[in-house]
Amino acid sequence: MHKQLTYAINGCIFEVFKKLGNIWNEDVYERAVLLELCSRSLKSECQKKFDVFYFDKRVGHYRVDLLVEDTVIVELKAVPNILPLHRAQLISYMKGMNKPLGILSNFGGLKAETQTFPNIFHLKSPLKSNFDFDKIRIKDKESIKDLLLISNRILTTLGSGYFHQIYRRAFYYELKKAGIDFGISKEVFAKYRDEKVGSKEVNFFILKDMLLSVVAVKELDNLILNKFCNYARYLRLKRGLIFNFNALHVDFRYFLL
């Protein structure tokens, strides 16, 4: 499928690597590849925007690095190695844009690397569901079962690789659909000696006595988790649940505070 086009795109990628090597950031390679594509009369768009839908609900928009001949999505990386998460992200974008092909390229290794993916997932979910509630070993897990199932449905439907707010909007629609009572916290206020000393914008769901956060980060490290628990305590809530959608499977932490 589109062998000549993918061959030409790969040729552009290797030519850029030959001239620039592996020492630059992704934005440098993006501009260089765009110039090379245009020099070969390949219609190319940089940072092409598309709407993201969760079933029939528009949950935001996203941009891909390059779209060539309105057919092939090209995602550029400058990392030591291509990871499974990078592949999953490209598959998400192909499904989101409904394009037949994607090329994942990496300039950060010892040599230029490209991987081509046909969109065989256009009628399926980007990620395979391997979620097994019975294997979860945490206290009070039954109380968050519905939320875990919701997060799995969102991840396998949308895939990974999008911004926080896209997953939050999908979660919002799921909570409404399920009839779960919740509120939204957009701002928290700092008080000291009964005086307001500042405020901060946030984006949390509050479900009775639980603070729920939806993020898309590299990892749920100790600092992120510590801050999240401190928000929950400051808001005088008894539990906390945080989901990270920058993952290949349901990634969450649950706290009894």
Secondary structure, DSSP 4 states (H G I P E B T S, - for coil): --HHHHHHHHHHHHHHHHHHTT-S-HHHHHHHHHHHHHHTT--EEEEEEEEEEETTEEEEEEEEEEEETTTEEEEEE-SSS--HHHHHHHHHHHHHHT-SEEEEEE-SSSS-EEEEEE-TTTTS-SS-----GGG---TTGGGGHHHHHHHHHHHHHH-S---HHHHHHHHHHHHHHHT---EEEEEEEEEETTEEEEEEEEEEEEETTEEEEEE--S---HHHHHHHHHHHHHTT-SEEEEEE-SSSS-EEEEEE-
